[in-house]
């Protein structure tokens, strides 16, 4: 979970900071906040393999995994109504059973002109997250059926403009060259996205967005072609080992178009959300269709219950079909106990994914974990 206030999908671009962030410097118009969390989780072998963002080793053994994040957010007044801003968040080294080097998640600088909007440059989520993020409520085991997560989240080399006014939120993003997106063998040459969202007085939020990604191919390096090889050859009835045909039909770009509807504010009573996305790869003969819905209720005593169901469809088959449930308890705002589990409900992964991708994404196996988190 991104730790955003997900209900509105129109939070400001600096809203990734924790509500428990501590101000460590505030003088002469400049403030600096520090925030982060320490998390320890006991998990099944399949869960330990799928949580790649917290470990560089894709272990397939049941294990106790620790993860630490650290962030800084700064703000300086330039003139009336104009502020310079900076934000960074890292996953920190934790030893042999976790990440063994610093990994950046979000890093950007920019200008907040308030009524004129905010412009930032660096690493972060593109504008389409306003749509996909509506259902991103679980700590670790979000189903991520939405194809946005294949290449879209936490992009480097990103320009982002955000404007919130008169009850509407507009986001525009553009991405320059980037390499090896999301632990895949895919290079992106460039990309762009936009979203618009609004929230009614009744608590219902609606967001619509479009994203575009252009792939970069190096003729001396076949890794990107091999990533799409199985899917391309399956669609055209060609032997899976035929790299030449896959190379001729490799997609040059992809486009996501989607809408999300939500009600309430996550963590405050009832929260419900659903999103729907159509994904087109330019050489694929069929589109991908994804739909995901979540329901959460947080009680006044700090206990919360969540459930979600996600489908990704291709050529009339559910290539991913996941049911996720979760529970958490916050005896204090800084401390959380949580448990989550995901169940495969009959995915036909072989209609779209190769065996290698199925193993990498752990598509057909149930997953479970319990954990504790201290936030600061």
N, C-alpha and C positions, 0 to 999 in steps of 0.2 A: 504494500500500500504506500502511496506517495506522501501520505500525511497531509494532503490538501483538505480543505473544507469542500467536500465533493458535492454537496447537495445542490449548490447553485451553479457549479462549473464556471463561475465568473469571478473567482478570487483574483486578487492582484498578482502580478508577476513575482512579487517577493513573498508570497504567502506560504512558501515551502518551509519557513522557519517554524519550529515547534512553538506551541503556546507556552511552553515552559522555558523558552530561551531566556538567558540571563544577560542583562546589559552590563558589559565589563568596562565600557568607556562612554562617557556622555559629557562633552565639553565643547563650547564655542561652535555649536551647530553641527557637531559630528558625533554620531553614536555608533557603537560596535556591539553586536550581540554574538554570543556563543551558544551553540545548541548541539544536540546529538543524542545517541542512545547506546546502551550496551544490552545485547540480546543473547540468550543461551537457549538452544532448542534441542530436545531429544526427538529423533525422527526415524521413520522407517527407511529401509534402503532405497525405495523408489523416491521418497521425498528428498533424501539427501542428494540424489543424483539430479533432480530437477532444479534445485536451488543453486543455480550457477552464478547468480549475482553476488553471492557471499563467499564463494570459494573458487580457486583456480583449478582445483582438482575435482573432476566429475566422479567422485567416489560412488560406488554402488553398494556400500555397506551401511547398515543401520549405525547411527553415530550420534554423539553429542557435539553439536556445532555451536561455536560462539561467533558473534559478529559485532563490530563496533563501528559506528559512524560519528563523524565530527564535522561541524559546520560553523561558518562565520558569515555574518551579514553586516554590512556597513552602510551608513547613510550620512551624507554631508550636504548642508544647505549651500547652494551656489548663490541664489537670489530668491526673492519672494516667489513661491510657487514652483521652483525648480531645484531638484536635488540630484546629486551624483550618488549612485548606488553600486554596491558590489556584493556578490554572493558566491560562496563556494561550499561544497559538501563532499567529503571523502569517505570511502570505506577504508578502515585502518587495518594494518597488519595485526593478526591475532595468533600466529603460530601455525604449526603443521596441520592442524585440523580445520583451519580457516584460511582466509586470504593471507598471502605471504608478502604482499607488496601493496603500496597505496594505490587505490583506484578512485579516480574522480568520477562523480556522478553529475553534479551540476556546478558550473563555474561560469559566471558572466559578470560584466560590468555594463553600466548604462546610465541613462538619464531618466528621472521621473519628473515629468512636467505636469503632473496631476491632471487638470482638466483637459490638457492637450495630449495626454497619453504617456506611455512608458516605452522607451526603446532600449533594448539590450543587445549585447554581442557576446557570444561564447557558447557554452555547452548547456543543453537543457532539453525539455520536451517541446516538440513543435506544436503549432496551433491546433492540430487535430486532437490533442489530448483532451480538449474541452468536451469532445464527444465520447471518446473511448474511456476517459477517466471516470465517468459517472458510475460505473460498476466496479471500480478498483477499490474495494473496501476491505479485503482480507489482508492479514499481516504478510503472509508468504505464499499461500496456495491459491492465488487468483488463477482462474482457468486460462485466461489470456487467449481465448478463442479468437478474439478480434485480430485480424491480420495486421493491424497497425503495429502490434508489438513485435512483428517479425523484423522490422527495420526502423520503426518510427520513434521509439522512446529514447530519451537521453542522447540526443544527437549532438555531435561536435560541430564546430564551424557554423553556428546558427545565429541569424539575425531574427529578432522577435519584436514586434510592435503590438502593444495592447492598449485599448481605450475602453474605459467603462464610463458610460454617461446615460442619463435618462432611463435607467433600468435595463440598458443593453450593454453587452460586452462584445467587442470586436477584437480578434487576434489575427495577425498576419505574420508568417515566418518564411524565411528563405535560408536554404542550406547550401554551403559551398562544398568542395570536395571532402570526402571522408573515407576512411578505410576500415574494413573489417567490422561491420556493424553488428552489435549484439552477439558476439562470439560466433558469428557465421563466417563463411568464406566469401561474403558478398561485399563488394565495394560500391559505394554510391558516388556518382559524379556530381549530382546536385539534386535539390528538391525544393518544394514549396508547399505551403498549406495555409488555409484560412478557416476561421470558424466564427460564428455569431451565436450569441446566446442571450436569453432573457429569463427573468423570474417574475411570476405573477404574485400578487398580494396573498393568494391562497397557498403559497409555498410550492407551486408547480414550476419546474424549470425545464426549458427546452433549448437544445443546442443542435446546430447543424454545421457540418464541416466537410471540406474536401482536402485531400493531400495528394501530392505527386512526388514520385521518386524516379530518378533516372539512374540506371546501373552503369557502372564503369567496367569495361572488359580489357584485360591485358592479353593480347594474343599469345604471349610467351608464358602465360600462367592460366591453366585450365581449371583452377579451383572454383571460380565463380560459375563456370559452365557446369561443372560436376554437381554443384549445389542444386541446380534446376534439372539435371539430366534425367533423373527417374521420373519426375512429373511430366516433362515434355514427351518422353518416349512412351509413357503409359497412355497419354492422351491420343497419340497418333499410331498406337499399335506397333511400335518399333521395339526391337530387343533392347532391354535395359542397358546393355553394355555398349550400345552404339553411340559413341561420343561425337562422331562426325555429324549425325543428324541432330543431336541435341544442340550442337554448336550452331547449326543453321537456323534453329527455331528458338534460340535463347531469347528471353524477354529483354526488351530494351528499357522498358519503364513499367511502373505500376501506378494505379490510381485508386484511392479509397474515397468513397462517398458515404456519409452516414448521418444518423440523427439519434439523439438520446433524449429521453424524458425522465425526470426524476421528481420526487416529492420529499419535502422535509430537509433537514440538515443532519448529516451523518454524525452519530454520537449524541444526538438530542432527541430522544423519543423515537418515533417511527421514521424510517428512511426506506424508500423504494426507488428503484431505477431500472431502466431497460435501454439498451442501445441496439441499433441495427446498422450494419455496414455492408456495402457491396464493394468487392475488390476486383479490379480488372488488371491482369498482366497482358501486355499488348499482343503476345503471340499465343496465349492460351485460348483454346476453343470454348472454354466455359468460365464463367465468373465464380468467385467465391462469395458465399453469403454467410454472414455471421450474425447471431442474435444472442444476447446475454441479458439475463435479468437477475437482480439481487433484492433481498429483503432483509432489513435489519431493525432490531428494536433494542434501544439502550434504556435500561431502567434507572431510576433516580439513585439506587444504591450502587451503581457502577457496574452492574452485570449487563452484558450485551450478548444477543444471539443473532447469528447471521446465516443466511442460506443463499445459494446462487445456482443457476443452471445456465450452461453455455453450449451453443451448437455452432459448428462450422460445417457448411454444406458445400459439396462439389459434385457436379453431375448427378444430382438427386440423392446423394448418400451423405449421411452424417459422418464426416471424416474425423470429427472430434465431437463427443457428447459427454460432458462432465457435470456431475452434481457435487457441489462443495458446501460443506457446513462448517460453522465455526462458533466458538463461544469465548468470551473474555470477561475478566473481572478486574476492575480498577479500584482497589482499596484506597489508593491515593493517586492524584493526577500524574505523579511521576513514576508509578509502578503498575505494571500490567501483567496478569497471568492469562495465557491464551492457549487454545487448542483448536486445530483445524484438520479437516480430512476431505479428500477429493476421491470420488468414485466414478470409474468409467461405466457408462450406461449403454454400452453397445456400439462403440466407435468402429467404423469401417475405415481405419487409417490407410489400408493398402489401396484404396481408391484414389488416393492423392499423394501420400507420403511414401518415400523410400524406406526400406528397413533401417537404414543408417539414421535417417531423421527420426523415425519412430523411436529408436533406442535413445537418441540424443535428447528428444523432448519428452520421453517417458509417457507416451500417449495412451497406452492400453493398460496401465497398472494403477491400482488404488494407492493413495498416498496419505500419510498421517503424521502429525507432529504435535508436541506440546512444548510450551516455552514460557519464559519470563523475560520481561523487558524493563529496564530502568532508563528513563528519559531525563535529560538535563537541558 
